[in-house]
Amino acid sequence: MEYLDFELPIKELEEQLAKCEVLGKESDVDVSAASAQIQQKLEETKINIYQNLTAWQRVQLSRHPNRPYTMDYVKALCGDTFLELFGDRGVKDDKAMIGGLGKIGDQSFMIIGQQKGFNTKTRQYRNFGMANPEGYRKALRLMRMAEKFGIPVITLVDTPGAYPGLEAEERGQGEAIARNIYEMFRIQVPIITIIIGEGASGGALGIGVGDKVYMLENTWYSVISPESCSSILWRSWEHKERAAEALKLTAFDMKKNGLIDEIIPEPLGGAHYDREQTFETVKDYILNTYAELKQIPMDKLKAERIDKYCKMGVFNE
């Protein structure tokens, strides 16, 4: 297990507990009382840390290297039923954007999401989860395919942003994202969106329009990352913690401002502490939400989807 800087007190207590247990096994000393005391202190420390996280600490948790990525959710939710589909039928297949058909329970879904890598080689292969225009065009192609066959859509958002390279701009990055946003309002099947990690800028919005939008507890969703915001406002990344607070990017801020529908709880410490529990929770939300959405006539569902986004924001005329 890798520990973040604010988790070091937990690491120290876990190491003490492990040493205590080893001592008890290798000698005749009764360490049960000491172990119980350390265990109690450990639980209290975890609760104190994880129930009082700052915005920047939640950003750090959303990027934790042990945190499950899109394909982890796909494998856990769909098992062997997932069939990945490739290509935008125009340029190439974007490895940062994955999509395909899979069954959750007895229901088929079109599942689309950004995929990050878990080591240097796979991060380069997946372009760090930053999709090019062909990735968003692939996503739209799959959504239209789902619409054709009446299959509901699930999008899993986890990206530090759309790829900002020159070649991406030359191939129409802005247009591809804008086209996806426009078309997702018109797709005639239910759309469920879940932010499972980072939700940055237009890279997230390109697959982020949904009838229901959920965020896992330790994720973030914003127009810009804290580091980039800090570099613009203060010409340095040193103020990223201050930027994270100012951006109001946590799930709790987003729910308070009416920009998402609900927060999906995570195990104490984050999704990576108990992956199976996280997968089961997400599965329950997906199936319960689809059971609700499928009862709504499609014309009404589309109208409610559009109205939901039109009501976002506060302004004076």
N, C-alpha and C positions, 0 to 999 in steps of 0.2 A: 504494500500500500504506500502510495506517495502522499506526503503531507504538505499542505500549504502553510505559509508562514504563521497564520493565526491559529493553525491546528497543532502547533508544536507542544503546547501543554498536554494535549491528548496523547501525542506520541510519547512524551516522557512518562506519563502514567501507564500507558500500555507496555512500555519497556520494563517499568518497575514491576508490573503485574506478572509479566513473562518470567522475569528473574526470580520472583517470589515462588512461582509455581515450579520452576526448575529446581530451586533450593529444596522445596518440599519433597520432590521426587528423588533427589539424590542424597537426601539425609533423613534422619529420623525426627527432624524438627517439625513441629506442628505449625504450619503457616496459614491455616484456614482463617484465623481471625484477621491476620494482616492482609491476606488476599481479599477478604470481604470488605475490609476498610478501604483498600485501594480501589476495588471495584465500585464501591459506592461513590468515592471521590471522582472516579472516572466518569460515571453516569452524570453526576452533578456538573462536572466540567463541560461535558458534551452539551447538556441542556443549556447551560449558561452561555456557551459560545454560539451554538446554532440557533438559539431563539433570539439572539441580539446581533444578528449579522448586519453589517453596513452594506450599502449598495455595491461598493467595490468588492467586498468579500463575496457577494452573490455572483458578481461577474467572474471572479476567480473560480468559484465552484462550477459555473456553467462551462468553464474551459478545462476542468479537471481532466487529466489524461486518462483516468480510469472510468470516466463517465460514458455511459452507453451512447453510441451513435445511431444513425438512422438504420443501417443494416442490422445492428443488434436488435432493434425493435422489430424489424421485419422478420428476422429469423425466429424471435421469441413469439411473435403474434401469429405468424403464418406457417411456421415450420417448413415442411417440404412443398407446400402448395404454392409458394411464390414463384412466379415466372417473370424474370426481368426482361424488359423490352428496351431496345437500344435505338439511338439515332434520331436526328431531327428531320431526316429526308431532305436535307439541304446542304449541310456542310460536313458534319461528322457527329460522332457520339461524344458527349461531354461526360467525363468520368466523375465530375463533381456533383452532377445531378443524376440520381438514380430513380427508376420508376418501373412499375410492373403490376401485374395482377396477382392477388393473393386472397386466400380465404381466412377470415377471422371468425371462428365458430363455424356457422353454416352460411355466412354471408360473404359474397365476393366483393372486394374493394379494389380500386385503382389506387395504389400507394406511390406517392411521389415525395422525394426529399433530398436535401443536400447531404452528401456523405464526406466526412473528414477522414484523414488517415490516422493510424495509431503509432506509426513510426516514421522515420525520415523518408524511406522509400515509398510507403503508401500515401504519405502526405503530399509528396510530389506528384504521384500518380493521380490523386484526387484533387490536385491543385488547392489543397488546404480548405476544401469545401466552398471555394469561390467559383461559381459557375460563369461560363462564357454565354454569349447570346444563344448559341445552339443548345445550351442546357435548358434555357427558358423556353425555347421553341420546341424542344423535345417534350418538356413538361406540358405545354399547351396541346401538342399533338396527342399525348396520352389522355389528357382531359377530354378532348373532343372524341376520342375513341370510346372512353367511358360513357360519355353522353349518348353516343350512338347505340350502345348496348344497354343503357339504363343501369350502369354500375356506379355506385357512390364513390366519391373521391376523398382520400385522406392525404393531407400534405403535412410533412414533418420538417419543421424549419430549424436549421442549425448551420448558420453561416456567418463569418465575419464581414460579409458583404459580397456583392457581385465583383467579378474580376475586373480591376481597373486598368488593365493594360491597353496599350495603343491599338493592338490588333482587335481587341474586344470592342473598342469604340468604333473602329473602322467597319466592323460587321454589324453595328447597330445595337449596342448594349442597351442604351436608353429606350429605343423603340421596342425592343423585345420585352423588356420589363413592363413598359407602359401597355403594350398590347396584351400581355398576360393579365394585368390588373383589369383592363377593360373587358376582356373576354370572360374572366372568371365571374363577373357579375351576370353574364348571360348564359353560363353553362346550366343546362337543365337537368342536373342531378344534385343531390345533397353534397355539400363540401364541408369536411371537418378539418380544421387546421390546428396543429399543436406545435408550440415552440418547445423544443426539447433541449436546447442549448443556447446558442447565440442567435439573436434575431436582429441583424444589423442592416439598416438602410434599405435601399431598393432591392438588394439581394434577397432579403426576407420577404418583402412585399410582392415580389414577382411570383411567389406561390402562396401568399398569405391572406388572400381574400376568401373568407369562409362563412357559411351560415352560423357556425359556432367556432369561436377561436379560443383555445385554451393555452395556458402557459404552465409548464411545470414550475414548482415553487422556487427553485434556484436557477432561474433563467433570466434573460434580459431581452428587451425589445425596444429599439430606439433608432432614430434617424442617423445616428453616428455613434461610433465607439467612444468610450471615455478617453482613450489615448489620443484619438484623432481630434476630439473636441478640445482636449487640453493643448495639443500642439497648435491648434488654430487660435485659441483665445490667449494662451500664455506663452506660445512659442516653445513649449517644452512638454514632455510627457510627465514631468514631476507632479503635476496637479491632477492626475487622472482620478484620484479618489474624490477630490472636490468636484470634478466634472461629472463623475458617476452620480453623486448626490443631486447635483443640479439638473441632470437630464431626466430624473424621475423614471428610470428605465426598468425598475424591478417589477415582478408580477403583481405585487401589492399596489404599486403606484399605477400600473396600467389598469388594474381592476377598479381602483378608486376613481380614475378618470374616465371610466366607461369605454376603454379601448379594447378590452377583451371580455369574454363572457364569464370565465371561471378560472380559478387556480387549481391545478392538480397537485395534491400534497405529495411530498417525497419522504422517504425514510429519514430518520434523524441522521444528519451528516451529509445527505445528498443522495441522488439516485444511484451512485456507484457503491454505496454502502450495502444496499440490498437490491440488486438488479431484478431479481424475481418478483419481489413485491412491487417494484416500480412498473414492470411489464404488466402485471396483473391489474394494477390500478388504471393504467392507460387503456388496457383492453376493456375494462368495465366502462370507462368513460366513452370509448368509441361505440360500443354496442348499445349502451343506454341512449346515447345521443342520436345514433342512427334510428333506433326504435321510435324516438320522438319525431325526428325530421321526416321520416317516411310517411307519417300520418298527415302531413301538411301537403295540400295540392301544390303542384310545381309552380303554377303562376303566382300563387300567394307566397311561396318560399322565395322566389326570385325577387318579388316586390319587397319582402321583408329584408332580404339581403342588401338590396340597394338602399332602402330606408335606413338600415342600421348604420351604414357608413356615411350617409348624408347627414346624420345627426351628430356625428363626432365633431368635437371642437366647440369652443365658446367664442362667440363674436357678437359685435354690435353693428347694427345698420344705421 
